[in-house]
Amino acid sequence: MNASEQWSNDLRQWGIPEHILAQAPESPWIHPTTTFQVADDADLAVDTPSRLRAIEVLHEGGSVLDVGCGGGRAAFGLTPPATRAVGVDHQQAMLDLFAAAAAARGVAAATVLGDWPDVADQTPVCDVVTCHHVFYNVQSLVDFAAALTSHAHHRVVVEMPYRHPLSHLSDAWRHFWDLERPTSPTAHDALEVLRE
């Protein structure tokens, strides 16, 4: 099994069994918009490694494409120097937040509703592509990453935690549902897919 197949296989193990999912009052895979709202510009200007890698290749007046944008934290951390931002998300409510944050900052913006890379053909190429905290939602990482790359003039910057973002809930799954959660994939595994 190659790295891409292993990634997909490991990620499938994070699925919630149907007998548990059927009891949920709403989908656990839709994120509440309130946690993605961009309010404080001081938080956006923090020199994280991902922001610094993007700034290195952005010129004044440049553009940024934020895939899985949420409220736009990754994109608006780069404005300025970028003056144009494009947000892609599969939730219209997130795109509404993105558009409002752009308007509040005087940033020219466009939004694209849908799943990446399905909407890649409708999405403009930009100087930098950001994709923060999305990889663990992607089964076909090769196609996803290739589409990110094809939309960047200069660089793609991906940010992700080392372990799956739901790993911290593994003890609770064991306690309440007697369900063992996986320990893979990790950021190292994603890197192996990209290297392959």
RABEL-V619492 format. One record per helix or strand. SS is the DSSP state (helix for helix, strand for strand). FROM is the first residue (numbers start at 1). TO is the last residue. If there is no record, write none. Layout:
# RABEL-V619492
SS FROM TO
SS FROM TO
This chain:
# RABEL-V619492
helix 3 12
helix 18 21
helix 33 36
helix 41 44
helix 49 55
strand 63 67
helix 73 76
strand 84 89
helix 92 105
strand 108 113
helix 120 122
strand 126 132
helix 135 137
helix 141 150
strand 152 159
strand 163 163
helix 167 177
strand 186 186
helix 187 195
